[in-house]
Amino acid sequence: MSPTLGGLSETKPATPEVQEIVDKVKPQFESRVNKTCEIFKAISYRTQVVAGTNYFIKVQDSDDNYVHLRVFQGLPAENDCPSLVSFQTGKTRDDPLTYF
């Protein structure tokens, strides 16, 4: 079932494609928080269809710390690199992914 336009999809386990997006935005995240992350592993994600796709991704950034990333990926025809829109730090593995 595809998400309705503007609504968030259900939370799904991260896929290799989502990990690839996380890998691409990792330098943007590290420069904004001014630290280097040894671990940056996508755990789960939700999507929102807009003029492109917003990805809300739970990422493990250390042994017991998690961050939530909001990443915008333009339409394939635009061939945009994913862009880190915003993030939330200090999350746990059990915190739900919500719109932010």
C-alpha positions in Angstrom: 0.0 0.0 0.0 1.5 3.3 -1.0 1.3 6.3 1.3 -1.3 9.0 0.5 0.1 12.3 -0.8 1.4 14.3 2.1 0.8 11.5 4.7 3.5 9.5 6.4 3.9 5.8 5.5 4.1 3.1 8.1 7.4 2.6 9.7 9.5 0.0 7.9 12.9 -1.7 8.5 15.7 0.2 6.7 16.7 -1.1 3.3 20.0 -0.9 1.4 18.6 2.0 -0.5 17.8 3.9 2.7 21.3 3.1 4.0 22.7 4.6 0.8 20.7 7.8 1.5 22.0 7.9 5.1 25.6 7.4 3.8 25.1 10.4 1.4 23.8 12.8 4.1 26.3 11.7 6.8 28.8 14.5 6.0 26.0 17.1 6.2 24.9 15.7 9.6 28.5 15.6 10.9 29.2 19.2 9.9 26.0 20.4 11.5 26.7 18.6 14.8 30.5 19.2 14.6 31.4 15.6 15.3 32.4 12.4 13.5 30.2 9.4 13.8 31.9 6.0 13.7 28.5 4.3 13.5 25.8 5.7 11.2 23.4 2.8 10.6 19.9 3.2 9.3 17.4 1.2 11.5 14.0 2.1 10.2 12.3 4.7 8.1 9.0 6.3 7.0 8.4 8.3 3.8 6.2 11.2 2.9 5.4 11.8 -0.8 5.7 15.5 -1.8 7.4 17.0 -4.9 9.9 14.2 -4.3 10.1 12.2 -1.1 10.8 13.1 2.5 12.5 10.3 4.4 12.2 10.2 8.2 15.1 7.8 9.2 16.1 6.4 12.5 19.9 6.1 12.6 22.2 4.6 15.2 25.1 7.0 15.7 26.8 5.2 18.6 26.4 2.1 20.8 23.2 3.4 22.5 22.4 6.7 20.8 20.1 7.3 17.9 19.2 10.3 15.8 16.2 10.9 13.6 16.9 12.4 10.2 14.6 14.2 7.8 16.0 13.9 4.3 14.5 15.3 1.1 15.1 13.4 -2.1 14.0 15.2 -5.3 12.2 13.5 -8.1 14.4 11.1 -10.1 14.2 13.3 -13.2 15.8 16.1 -11.2 18.7 13.8 -10.2 19.1 15.7 -6.9 21.4 14.4 -4.2 19.5 13.8 -1.0 19.5 16.8 1.3 19.5 16.8 5.2 16.5 19.0 6.0 16.5 18.6 9.8 17.4 16.2 12.6 16.7 15.3 16.2 19.4 14.0 18.5 19.2 12.2 21.8 16.8 9.5 20.6 16.5 5.9 21.8 15.9 2.8 19.7 12.3 2.7 20.9 11.4 6.4 20.1 8.8 6.4 17.4 9.5 8.2 14.1 7.2 11.1 13.8 6.9 14.2 11.6 9.3 17.0 12.5 
